[in-house]
Amino acid sequence: MQRGLPPMPTDWDYGSISTLLSALHARKVSASELIEHTIARIEALDGRINAVVVRDFDRARDAARAADAALGRGEQQPLLGIPVTLKEPFNVAGLPTTWGFPHFRDFQPAEDALVVSRLKAAGAVIIGKTNIPIGLRDFQSYNEIYGTTSNPWDLGRSPGGSSGGSGAALAAGFGPLSIGSDIGGSIRVPAHFCGVFGHKPSLGLVPLRGYSLPPAPPVPGQGDLAVVGPMTRTASDLALALDVIAGPDETRDGIGYRLALPAPRHDQLRDFRILVIDTHPLMPTGDAVRSAIGRLAERLERSGARVARSSASLPDLAESARLYMKLLNAARSPRLTPAALAEAQGVAAALSPDDRSLQAERARGWAMVHREWLATDAARLRLQQRWQELFRDFDAVIYPAAAVPAFPQDQSEPFDARQLDIDGQLYPYADACFIWADPASTCGLPATAVPIERTPSGLPIGVQIIGPYLEDRTTIALAGLIERAFGGFVPPPSLAATQSVTW
């Protein structure tokens, strides 16, 4: 049955945060028992998946014992005793941070990232860090240091990137929460490929201190396009985790500002006004994804939601994608060596002004000078205004997270020469993958990935729900309503059979 997903199991491997917390407080399981069970599962199953590549099991055991003591005192922290993984680039004192680059293999930060500190203050037990592509630049997760991460649904396929290790860990039952990051779909694509939930927060909602390329010091600040956010197996867990990690950096904006996100616009499906977009003017959507979105739209309509398939208010997606490609590589350009920057500038200078291809726009982004960036940013501000106007008529936009379900691993180089098969036709890999990150990334909008179906061969299919700036609770709420009405996460069949403990 492809259209309906069975309810989520409530066991130690796949329980939600709230389920696990209830069991911990009811003394049905101790934090130490839960951690030992999670560690044993990772050690038994992760050899073929390779998701949790930096392991911190000894300190996790210590933290679990401390959580048991706190539980004994009746404490009520939101993540007390809950096992959590983190994407590799988050600084954790005493663990390596490499971003997948071999020359950073021995780098260890002196202090935790701010997000990590907030998780620990909420009682979370950090068990390790998950795999990534080198430099976070791919929709697969492999590097020379840690090797390749496989998709638990099909070991020959990608789990997505760059938070692919986090998506795979959640699907494999290695804890109920992982923290990822997203500049080009890096939370949303792994959630779609692995059949889990992910939330790309509004730009600036979650602080980035301690999430920076080594050996940069952990200074407060806000990057362009890039955000960090939670990945889980239920929408309610996204909301819980976001409450823990969101809010201004106490050493910067937090001196004068406090977080006060608006409540969800609605709490019932029938009250939502939803624009459904399943195509793009510059890139096809594969039939599996497009058909699944169509069936979701029909189910939403039958539930009473007001669903539209087009709108005159929708910004020009082609122009938006071109703008995004330019901004994306401009944001990543500080990582270029002087030689690589000089080469990028030469490529950009040789482009014809009439070349509006996505590859050309990315090339212009690498070499952009500040004057050009300011003009591009002004275009983005105008685009943000267009989206603000659209959200007067709609509460959310349902949009593909990717053109296809999880695709086979492809580690061929150079990256820009790869191609992606969409229904039997080949398209430039970077274009076909990055294009769906826009418009949420370009305009800093919240986007929640939610699983909706599986293909006939059993691969997960998800969508992203895009909402108005800083109305993150609305996109997560809609994801939760879709989850409850039509199903949500289910374990990969090969791993579901390994479940051994239930309450």
N, C-alpha and C positions, 0 to 999 in steps of 0.2 A: 504493500500500500504506500504510494509515494506522497499522497497529498496530506495525510495526517500522520503526525509523529507521536509515538506513545509517550506517556508521562515519564518524567525524569525519575530514575531510581533514587531511593533515599538510603544509601549505604555509605560506608566509610570512603569508598573510592569516588563516588559521584554525588555525594550529598552537597547541598547548597550551604553557604555560610550560615544562614539562619538555622538550618537543620542541624549542622554540626554544633553551633553554639547552644542550641536547645539540649542536645545530648550531653555536651560538656557540663552545662549548669545542672542538668538532672542527674549527673554522675553516672550516666550510661557508658561513658568512656572518659578517660582522663586525657589531658593534653599530651602527656608522655606516651600513652598508648596510641593516640592518633598519629603522633609524629613517627613512632616506630613502624606503624602500619604503612604510612606514606613512604618512608624511607625504604622499607622492604619492597613495596610495589615498584618504586623507581629502580632499585637494584635488580629486580626480577625482569622488568619489561623494557627499561630504557636502553638496553644494549642495542636493540634493533631500531629504536626511534631516534635516540641521541638528542633529546630535548633539553634535559637539565645537565648542562656541560660544566658548570662550576658549582661544586657541592659544598655545603657548609653544615654537614650533618652533626658534627660534635657540638658546635655552638647552638644548633637548633635543639638538640637534646637539652642543653642547659636552659635555653629560653622556655622550653616546654615545662621543665620542672618549676621554673619561676612562675609560669602561667598557672600551673596546678596550685601553687601556694596562693596566688592571687584569687583563684576561683574558690579556694578554701576560706578566704577572708570575705567572700561575697562580692568581689569586685565585678564590674559590669562593662569593661571596655568593649568597643564594638567589634574587635577582631581577636579577643583574648583566647589564645591557644590555637588559632587558625593557621595552618601551614600555607605559606605564600612563596611564590617564585617571582623573580624580577628579570627583565630583559638584561642582557649582559652589560650594556653601557652605563647602567646606574651604578654609581660609586657605592660600595659597601666596604667599610674599613676592614682591612685584613684579607680582602679578596682581590684578585686581579680584575682590572678594567682594561680591555684591549680594543674594543670596537672591531674585533676580528683582524687587526693589523699585527703581523708577527713582530714588528719592531717595538710594540708595546707589551709584549708577552710578560715582562717582568714588572710592569707598572702596578703599584698598589696604592690606592688613595689613603690619606690619613684620616678621613672622616666620611661619614655616610652622606649620601645625597639627602636633601631635605625631604623628599617623598619617602625615602627609607626611614628616616627619623620619625616621620608621622605614622608610618605603619607600625613601627616598633612601639611608639607611645600608645597606639591603639591596641597593643597586645599581640600583634601578629608575630608568628614564628617564621623567620626567613630561613628557607631550606636550601636555597641556591639560586643560580642565575641561568637563564635560558639562551639558546644559541641564536645566532644572527648571521646575515651575510657580511662580508668584509665591507667596512665603512657604511653599513646600513643601506646599501645601494641596490638591492635586488629583491625580487619577489620569490626568491628561494632563500634558504638559510644554510649557508655553508661557508667555511673559511679554512685556511691552512692550519690554524691552531686546534680547532675543535671538530673539524670534519663536517659531515652533512647530516642535517636533520630530515627525517622522513615523516610523511603524513600518516598518522595512525590508521586512517581509513584505507590507504593504499600505499605501501612502503616505497613504491616506485614513483610516487608523485610528490610534488612540493607541498609543504605545509603553509606556504606563503612566506612573505617577508615584508619588512625586516623583523617583525615580531613573531616569526614562524616558530621558534622554539617555545614561546609562550602559548601559542595556539595549540601546538602539538601536546604540550604538557597538560593542558586543560582537557583535551580530548582523551588523553591517556589516563586521566584520573590521578594526576600527580599534584593534588591540592586544588582548592576551589577558586583561587584568585591568582592572577599573574598581572604584573604591571608592564605595559608596553609603551611604545611611542609611535608617533605617526606624523610624517611630513608628506608622504606620497601614497597613503593608503596602508601604512605599515601595521595598523591595528585592524582595519576593516577587511583587508584581503585575507590575512590568516584566520580571522573569525569566520569568514565565508568559506574558505578552503577546509577548515577543520570542524565546522558545524557548531561553533560556540558564539558567545556574545562578546562584543567589544564596543567601547565608547571612545570616540575621538572628541575630547572636550572642546569647547569654545577656546579660541586662542587666548592665552594668558590666564586661564582659569586655574591651572595647576602649575606651581612654580618649577623651574628647571634647574635650580642650583644643585650642583653635583651630578648633572647630566651633561657632560661636555667631553670633547675629544681630549685624551691625555696629551700632555701633562697639564692642561689648562687648570688654573685654580678654580675652586667652586664658588664663583662669585654670583650674586643675584643678578637677574636680568631676564629678558624675554626675547626668545629667538623669533625669526620670521618664518611663519608657516608651521614650524614644528611644535608639537604638543606631546604630553605624556598622559596616559589614561589607563583605566582598568580593563581587563579581559576576564570573563567569568563564564559560568554555564547557565546563569539565569539573569534576567533583567533586574530583578530586585537586588541581586548582589552587585550589579553595576552601580546602582544608586547608593548602596551602603558604602562601597569602596570609594566612590567619588566624594562622598561626604567626609571621608577620612583624609584624603590627599589634597582636596581643593582648598583654595584660599590663598591670599597674597603672602609673599615671603615676609616673614616677621622682621627681617633686617632691612627691608626696602619698602615696598608699598604698604606692607602690613603695619607700618608705623602710623599711618593715617587712615587706612581703609579696612573695611571688614566685608566679608562675603555675605550677600543676601540674594541668592538666586530666586527668581520667581517660581511659584508653584506650577505644576503642569497645567496647561490650558484646559484639559478635560480629563475625566477619569472613566469615561465609557467610550467604546468604539463609535457608537452611533452619533456622538457629538463632534467627532473629528472631521475636518475638511482636509482631504488628502489629494495632492497632485502626484500622479504616478507617471514616471518617465522611464521607459525601457529601451530607448534608442539614443544614438548620438550621431550628429551630422558628420563626424570625422572618423567614426569607428563602429563597426557592426557589433551587435550584441548576439552572442551565441544562442541558438534556439533553446537549449536547456534552461538558460537563465531567463531569457525573454518569456518563455512559456510559463515558467514558475511565477514570474512577476504578474503575468496576466491572470493566472489562477488566484494569486493572492488578492489582486484587485477585485475579482469577482466575489471572493469570500468577504472582503471588507464591505462591499456594497450590500451583500446579503445581511451583513450585521448592522446595517443602517448608516454606515459612514457615508459622507458625501465625497465621492471619488470622481476626479477629473483626469483625463488622459492628455490634456493640452491646456495651455493658457497663454494668452497674449502678453501676460506680464512676465513670462519666463525669459530671463536674459539669454542672449545669444551664446549658446553653449560652445560653438566653434571658437568665437573670439575669446571666451573665457578660458578655454583650454590652452589657446596660444599664450595668453597672459600668464597662466599658471606655469607652463613649461619654462618660460623666461624667469619668473620669480623663483621657481624651484632650484634651478642651477645657480642663480645668483645667491640664494641662501646657502648653497653647498660650496660655493667657490672659495671660501677661506681655507678649505682643506687642500686646495691645489698647491703643488710645489711651484716655485717660480718658473721652472721649465715648462710645466704643464700649463700654467697660466699664459705664458708667452705663446705656446702652441694654440691654446684656445682663442686667444686674441687674433692670431693669424687666420684661423678658420672663420671666425666671425667677420673679419674684415673682407674676406673673399666672397661672402654670401651676396647674392643678388638681393636688392631691396624688395623685389617681387616674390622672393622665396618665403612663403608663409607656412611652410611645413612645420610640423611639431619638432622635428629634429633640428631645423634651423633656429627655431625659437629657443630651444635648449642651448644651442651653441651661442646664441646672443647673450643668454643669461650668464654663462660662464665668464664672459669677457666684459660684462657691463660695468661702466664707470658710474660713480654716484649720481651724476647729473641724469643719466639715462634711467637709473633705478628710481629716482624721484618721480620722473614722468610716468614710469610703469606703475608705481605705487599710487599715483593720482588716478590712473585708470582703474586700479583696484578699488579705490574709494568710491568711484562712480558705480562700479559693479556691486559693491556692498549695498549701496543705496537702492539699486534695482531689486536685490533680494529682499531688502527690508520692505519694499513696497509689495512684493509678491506675498510675503507672509502676513499682509493685511487680509488677503483673500483665502489663504491656506494656513493650516497649522503645521503641516509637515509635507516633505517631499520624499517619496519612496523612489530609490535610484539604485541601479546595479552597483554592487561592490567590486565586481570584475566582469569581464565579458564571458568568461567560461568558468566552470568548476575547476578544482585543482588539476593542474596540468603536469605531465611527466617532467622529472628533473632534467635540466639542461644547463650544464656548467661550461658550455663552449665559450670561448673568447675569440674576438673581442665582444664585449657585452652588446655594443650597438649593432653588431652584425646578426644577432639572434633574431629568430622569427617565431611568432606564436600562431598555432593552428586554431582558427575559429571556423568551425563547421566546414573543414576541408580546404579552406583558403588561408594562405600565410600572410601575416601582417607584421610590421616592425614591432619587435618585442617591447621596447620601451614605450612606444606610442600606445600599444594595445593594453599595456598594464597601467601606466601612469595616468592615463586620461580620465579614469573614473575617480581619482582622488579629488579632482576638481568637480564641483565648485566648493565643497566644504573646506578644503585646505586653502584655496585661494582667498576666500572671504572670511576665514576664521570661524566658520559655523560649526555647531555641534553636529555629530553624526553618529548614530548608534547602529551597529551591525547586529542583525538578528537572523538566526537560521529559520528557513521557512519550508524547505522540502529536501528530498534527496533525488538524485537522478535514478533512472532504471538500474544502473550498475551500482548504486548505493552511495555515490559521492554526495556530500552536503551541498546545498545551495542556500545562500543568504542574500539579504539586501541591506542597504544602508538607509537609515531614516535621517534625513537632514532637516534641521529646524532653525528657528531664528537665533541670532547671536545671543548667547547667555541664557537661552531657554533650554538648557541641557535636560532639565527635569521633564520637559515635554517629550523629547525624542525617546528618552528612557522609558517614560510612562507608556508611550505608544508601543514600544518594543515589548513591554510587559503584557499589554493587552493582546497583542498578536500572539505572544507566547501562550497565554492562557486560553485563547480562543482556538488556536490552530496547531498547537504543539510547539516544542522548543528543542532543546538539546536531547540527543540520545547517544549512548556510547557506541563507538565502533564495534560491530559484531564480534570481531576477533578478540577484543579486550573485554567486552561485556561478559563473556564466558568466564573471565578470571575472577569475577566478583566472589567474595567469600564471606563477608561479614555484613549482616543486616540487623536492624533493630526490630 
